[in-house]
Amino acid sequence: MFKNKEEFKQAFLEKLHTLYGECLDEASDLDKYNALGSMIRDHIAKYWTQTNKQYRKKEVKQVYYFSMEFLLGRLLGANLINLSAKKMCEEALKELGIDLNLLENIEPDAGLGNGGLGRLAACFLDSLASLSLPGHGCGIRYKYGFFEQRIVDGYQVELPDNWLRDGNVWEIRKADNAVEVRFYGNVRVEEQDGRTVFIHENYEPIIAVPYDTPIIGYERNTVNTLRLWSAEPAIKDFDFSSFSRGDYVKAVEYRSAVESISQILYPDESHYKGRELRLKQQYFFVSAGLQCIVRRYKKYHGSLKCFHKKIAIHVNDTHPVLAIPELMRILIDEEGMGWDEAWDITVKTISYTNHTILTEALEKWPVDMFRNLLPRIYMIVHEINERFCRELWNKYPGDWDRIHKMAIIADGQVKMAHLAIVGSHSINGVSKIHTEILKNQEMKNFYEVYPHKFNNKTNGVTHRRWLLKANPALANLISETIGANWIKYPIDLISLEKYRNDTAFLDKLAQIKQRNKAQLAKYIKDKYNISVDLHSIFDVQVKRMHAYKRQLLNVLHIMDLYNRLRENPDLDIVPRTFIFGAKASPSYVQAKTTIKLINTLASMINNDKRIKDKIKVIFLENYRVTLAEMIFPAADLSEQISTAGKEASGTGNMKFMMNGAVTIGTMDGANIEICEVVGRDNIFIFGLTAEEVANYYHNGGYCSWDVYAKDSRVKTVVDQLVNGFFPVAGEEFRVLYDDLTHNNDPFFVLKDFASYADTQLEVDKTFRDKYKWQKMSLVNIAHSGKFSSDRTITEYATQIWNIKPEIITNP
Ligand code: 26V
């Protein structure tokens, strides 16, 4: 980036001066951080321009990844790494008396996502750019990201995440590229020169303003774009003085109603609620994104007849599925195309990923709300539905029941997943098992009609953030041992396999893990004043709090272990530190109660002198990307214990694996494929299979009371939720108790308890054999290459999007 340290230092000091008129002594840390960020931006500007120029000139096909969520985390460190400038920057700043680490810690996380789906989008952007692929992100610039979690008296409290408070060096506002998005109003249908035309009138116009963030590839010249849209009033800068008092208030109300569209990221809810503002958000960014893509395409290609040959649009879950009717609207109403041609182009342009089979999470919008907010889009969806149902009628004459079940509009609702399947050419699941469940159960009827559309793309994560950045010591050891090629070709990590019996190498791995554990332990000590044993097993479950992810199974096992320890404080176990991190949706009672349960249990256990510090329980508040980067490298054991068939893939499992943690998990999601590559000997598998779970469901569930009555350990811990064992809790945990007993334990927690507890004994036994454990750890790292998002993105690029790498020349 800069030839040498001297040049870097010079440029940095100049930047401070031009930005803030300051010399080094006067500058605050924030100023220094901004100066550094702004230097990087200056530096990449020419590559950014060159990338766009080359894409345009060579007319390469480009993909746009439409997503309501991009969970980027911090960008400074990741950008420095991808520019190969970290070391030099670190040293140069040091000579100026500045700690790079400290500057990195100033940056707030860009937390524009809930969890898996949003983080996947961020990993995909890194892989696209690092593979020189022409691919960009399109989403919403939320003023408030995912809430900040505080734990107060054991309870989760939510605070707004005002991540833009001190500005954002990475983004550039592109006011010239703003577009208008129209809501409400009515549609007038007219015949003009023998054509039917649709005129949307009396609508509410809103201006969508894009903010662009550069996405820098690893050691490539490629700089792609993440374009996030912000909502602004269409009537610019009210002349407030000219309004009468009443109108003044109205004007302010109007402004805040408009701005509310890009104000806040909705938290994922356990049960889907059709909220108008969320539908507005969806149409807002989809319409803005498409208008801008079409406008640019037309500028260089004129006609839209071959749009799909140069543009691919991917919809991340059903949230951006309005891209289908919106593209139809543009092609028909604005370009004058006929239905059939427009439909052909639309289907060829759009592809869709499903990320969950939990039926309660599927998006369905009330027809009345939909039609009122988006009258023209509703007409188009209605027409798509009519044509689709007619097609079904021809294929299944008389089978009303099937047609009713498959319809896009039925029972007063618009079913977004159905629209996504009908209006796209590719539908993919995110792990082998998930795709099979889609094909054979959840979307069976659709698979029968469109077998060619369904395919699998097992998720992946970027090694650059989750290994190279998060775990520099391990990354260095790997590069020293097998060379640094793995950073560009993660599959090369497999060469580590040959060190599986090399005790000297295994010792080095163990030392690194130990240092990473010490670092996390220090964080825990500083923040919570709790000391943890560095030789204990760091047993970690970090992910969103959800009944199906079964944090409760983990907790019940800890309670049982605690009971055994109280009975016999000399019980021979390897000490354990149980670590949790999880945010619960603000309205999700069961999840929030589980957080309180963990914290209540933690304070009881951590203060119980009788058990001689053999176990500790830590709840890390405000789990987010930046905290995750400290946690994964320090983990020994990765908890992936969802009810089989429920976790579409999981991606945390992959981040643990590449940092050398061993998985304890069910045969669910990508765990199955992890097990496939590392082999049964290098993973701890327990519990019911997805098939067994499905069989129970078909027969009305299993009888949880039987397990409760028969297994005394289970009975004891379940009773402890309500029998005064937690003295101050009163009836608080009754909801959990009821779920497990009277509600027949819908997620098979009690059913899997014995198998889980036995497997945990196995973990304990294995950990005592140091080299056996280290070998398992090594095998996991060596096989993690398969779970790089570089592999996943290469599959999307070749099998769905049909895009090719474009090497960007030096500008
Ligand atoms: C649903 C809703 C519902 C209403 C409001 C906001 C909102 C936001 C997100 C969602 C769906 C979340 C689905 C999701 O994150 N699925 C996860 O996707 C990961 C990436 O494919 C996958 O690894 C996880 O297994 C899957 O749970």
Residues whose N, C-alpha, C, O or C-beta is under 5 A from the ligand:
A	BS01	26V	N114 G116 L117 L120 Y266 P267 D268 E269 H355 T356 A361 V430 E647 A648 S649 G650 T651
